[in-house]
Amino acid sequence: MAEWRASAREAEALGYSALYIHDHLDPQYGPLVAAAVAAEATTSLHVGTLVLNNDLRNSVVLAREIATLGLAAEGRIEVGFGAGYQESDYAAAGIALDDPPTRVDRLEESVLVMTALWREGAVTFEGKHLKVRDALCEPRPTVPPRVIIGGASRRIFAVAARHADIVGVNRLASSKVGGDLVQMYAVDHYDRCLDLIRQEAGDRFDSLELQIAAASVMVLKSGRTAGRAAAMLGFTSDAALDSPAVLIGTVDHLCERLWQRRERWGFSNVVVPGEAMGDFAPVVAQMAGK
């Protein structure tokens, strides 16, 4: 845990705005306790989850835990929710992995319950999957946690567009590890995703923050080696370098591409893997100066 505290302090010192932790039942810290520790170790860094598996926790109990985390972090909470997908998590927890539409519908009901508890402190709710009577959430933070929901399907985008503060745009849901990486991160995929989000969000679209998680990060000394670096990572075409989920290039080149991607798609929230935090820090510093 000392190493995790040090990572949180390093992220803050390097200028990162947030630190997230995953939620899988494999070797890792429990996300809520880890987020609390990171919050206590820092003063300005936002902390949170990317993302909590909705099926692993009771919504009312989870809302209370996150509210307490929000109080501890004094408004620096960004909590991501997902419908769950990893079969090993469900097997380890001894619960059924339902079909995607059922999981996404259940996620929406959970988010409705939790956000109502954070806003009002009490909720009675009856949906298809959740039935909650006179649930309470006190004390609760003055500023409700910011909600992140992301995915790559119309159904999950619809939920995110209606309820999230931050919408994560992921790679193709049908992508398989070892498949065609160019297709997995194709530029036109993100065009389609943003079109869906706009349609679903309507007037709410302009208030949404759009997030992209980088799948490949490599900061180079020379731009001439970008194509070769991409090939080393398994990309078969230089076109992959245009994908918003791929960050390969020099510091100047990456800054330019991040601004271009913000102009084209609206991505203002970019997540990089923890192992790339140090290498990517010069990009963060330069972007912060613009």
Secondary structure, 3 states (H helix, E strand, C coil): CHHHHHHHHHHHHCCCCEEEECCCCCCCCCHHHHHHHHHHHCCCCEEEEEEEEHHHCCHHHHHHHHHHHHHHHCCCEEEEEECCCCHHHHHHHCCCCCCHHHHHHHHHHHHHHHHHHHHHCEEEEECCCCEEEEEECCCCCCCCCEEEEEECCHHHHHHHHHHCCEEEECCCCCCCCCCCHHHHCCHHHHHHHHHHHHHHHHHHHHHCEEEEECCEEEECCCHHHHHHHHHHCCCCCHHHHHCCCEEEECHHHHHHHHHHHHHHHCEEEEECCHHHHHHHHHHHHHHHCC
